[in-house]
């Protein structure tokens, strides 16, 4: 199964509230997550679920060795990556596609999918 098919399946199951589990954690799509009512998000966020974000890089928010690197996507997500991803994200570049998996509710501890980090 390719990444796009996987994302669509996770999205579909999130909308159906038949959540996909990855390493015993709920996995949702960012699009479906934003459609959830606030109360459902609050309950879900208590368990620090994972979220898939497939989007394009809009801008780098910040960079420092303690906090890592933050990027903003074209559809308004703000993702926090470890500093080890800085060069990879820089090489990918503005306007290019990224696929990430992050921890909710803060969209932090993100990892890139389909790219090597070093």
N, C-alpha and C positions, 0 to 999 in steps of 0.2 A: 504494500500500500504506500503510495507517495504522500508527501506532506500535505498537499492540497486536499486529497481525499480524506486523510486522517482529520484535518481541521474541520471539514464539512461534517464528518461523522460525529466528532466531539460537539460541534455546534448544534446539530440535530438532537443529540441526546441531552444536551443541556436544556434546550427548549422544552423537551419532553420531561424534564426532571428525572431522567434515567441516567444519572451522572457516570461518566467514564471514571475509572479509578486508575491511578498510576502510582505504584509503590505505596498503596494503601491511602492515597490522598485523592480527593475529588479533583478532577481536571475539567475546566470549562473553557469555552471560547470567549474571547474578549467581547465579541459582538453580542453573544447571548447574555453575558454577564451584565452588560449595560442595559439590557432589556428587562432584567429581573427587578421586581419591586424592591424597594429599600429594605423592608422587613426580611425578605428572603436573603438579600445580600448580607445583612447583619448576622443572621443565623449562620449562613455559609462561611462568612469571614472568621467566625470563632474557631474554625478548624484549619485556618490558613491553607485554603485550597490553592491549586496551581491554575494558571491561566495561560492559554496560548494566544500570542499576539503575532499575527502575520500582517505586516504593514510596511510602509516605506519610511526611511529616516527623514525627518523634517529638519531637525537641528540638534546639535550637541548642547545640552543644558550646562553642564559643568564637568570639570575634570580635576581630581586631586587624588593623591596617593592613598589617603585614608578612606574616602567615600567611594572612590571608583569613578565611573563615568556614567553620566545620565544622558539619555537621548529622548527626544520628543518625536513622536510619529506624526504622520500627516493627518491621522484621524484623532489626534489629541491624547494619546496615551503617553505617559512619562515613565520611562523604564530605567531601572538602576542596575548597572552591570559592575562586576568586579573589575579592578584596574587591569587585570590580565587581558581583558577584551578590548582595550583601548585601540591598539594597533589594528586589530581585525575590523573593528567598527569604522575606524578612519579609512582603511582600505576599501571597505564596502562603499562608503561615501554617501553624501546627501542625495536624497531622492531615490535611493536604491532599496530593493526589498530586503527585509530581514524577517526571520522567523525566530521567535523567542518564547521561552517558557519562564514565567515569573511566579512569585509567591504573592498572593493577595493578603490583605487589602491594599498594600502599598506599592505593588508592582516592583518589588525589589528582589534581590538575589536572583536576577535573571541569568539565564544561560542562552547562548545562541544555538539554534538547531541547524545542522547542515554546514557548519563552518568549524574549522579548527581554531582553537583559541590562541595558539602560539605560532 
